[in-house]
Amino acid sequence: MELHHLRCFCTVAEELNLTKAAQNLHMAQPPLTRKIKQLEEEMGAQLFVRQARGLSLTPAGQFFYEHSLQILEKVDTTIHATRHMVRSKRELFGIGFVPSVFYGQLPSLVRQLRQNDDAELTLSELTTVQQIQALKAGRIDIGFGRLRIDDPEIEQEVLFEEPMVAAVPAGHILEGTQPTIAELSNYPMVLFPASPRPSMADIVLGMFRRRGMKVNVVQETNELQTTLGLIASGFGITLVPEQVRRLQRDGISYVYLADTDITIPIICSRRKGEPLTPIMQETNAILEVLVENRRSGRYP
């Protein structure tokens, strides 16, 4: 399947008329008809219903149309951004991150790097596993995650250990207390992300398992925001990094634990042996200050 097939399909889906679609695409109708037929054969699904008064999308066609638009928009945006980067002669610098690190020092890092006129920043929300893949593929240059992953092509640096706090519904019996992790194991638990694994969900489960405790997991989600929404609805409780406390949300209370050793790392991942570019040197220098501020209790 080629992008041209997607563009042809989307044009037909918008016009619902092969003649008009062919005119918009500056091509003859028979080749366009063949492309749509080839696409349907490749998909193994009928995308259009042919009627005397024109075409209509099948449910499969409507689904494919909506997602094709997203793909084409992403491609067009990437092409535009690449051309802009080339014209401006700015260095492209990609940053990957897990959502839970975006409530602490990362925004400050991004804010300072954006002042560099020689760099074009791209931000990608990725799990730690996805960050490793993106680093090896050259799609990002640095990643901020939570998992330690052994890969010969990647070097990882633990920036600091961050306390975990319990997120509980407002008015919960644990609100205003400092429970132990053993006490938390008595309550229904919501974990994230559900996939891909391994993930922070596995880190949290490991905290209980290493202490011989079982957890009643009532729901797994893929988004931090979804998890907090379920907590606010009284669905259960969860453990989150301390930085997430900065995300003020109605119906949520954050509770520090009595166990001060319940922590989770923030890990910086880079390609091993990569020459230090000016933008990476600047990133490392900013990180050094931010990490020292965090360790000494001076938040940005």
Secondary structure by P-SEA (a helix, b strand, c coil): ccaaaaaaaaaaaaaccaaaaaaaacccaaaaaaaaaaaaaaaccccccccccbbbbcaaaaaaaaaaaaaaaaaaaaaaaaaaaaaacbbbbbbbbcccccccaaaaaaaaaaacccbbbbbbbccaaaaaaaaaaccccccccccccccccbbbbccbbbbbbbbbccccccccccccaaaaaacbbbbccccccccaaaaaaaaaaaaccccccccccccaaaaaaaaaaccccccccccccccccccbbbbbbccccccccbbbbccccccccaaaaaaaaaaaaaaaaaaacccc
